[in-house]
Amino acid sequence: MQRPPSEPGSDAELDVDAGAGAGADAGAGAGVDAVAVRAAYSSRATEYAAALGSMSAVHPADLGLVSRWADELDGPVLDLGCGPGHWTAFLAKHSWRDGHSEPGAHSERGGHSGLAEHDGAHGRLDVTGVDPVPAFVEHASRMNPGVRYETGSAEDLRADDASLGGVLAWYSLIHHSPDAIDGPLREVARVLRPGGRLLVGFFEAEALGPFDHAVVTAWRWPVDELAARLEAAGLTVLETTTRIDPGSRPHGALIAEHRVAR
């Protein structure tokens, strides 16, 4: 279960909000640029990993949602803003339904365009965790041998056009301001295959606005407003969920599918 959030800048435990668990956002929020976001998470990477770097910190409802989303995927998956890497490892080490695509070659952009040869035949997802914070990537690689992690940016995903079956962005876009979030969403739409699915976890609110997240400024989004951004990027929203847990900020999640070209 999640612990109650602490006050930013205090000596209390790191802010642990409902659903939180992704790593540093590669974008900017409320005047905080990508370099500042990366630096803020780098300075607290060890603390963050200790508080949120295992599946024991995951809410059961979130575990069920991500598992159900993963069961519907066809093709490689990117865990965007993977942080300590626990979601990546969870997806990589669990068997899902068969029927995935054939193993493919390494992407021209440096990413991956097909299922991992050692996993594809056994009904396992080919998952890559990506985070802009080297300390998170190093921690994740050390804790989860055999799982693939890379440093990277949400604005420039190292994957070919229409090459991925799914992208998990679990609290990894929360530091993108309204002026900055459209670029990453268009980039996600670019790399998803027709029918590929994005799952976004975020802080939900009735009104769009920034707040003092324990690490660095973040944004709360009304479900309808974030859904409209996904639609504008070329994604069709299939499902929305919200939840309010005692002592935690309201949680939201959206599942969206890349539109099939007509």
Disulfide bonds with the S-S distance in Angstrom:
none
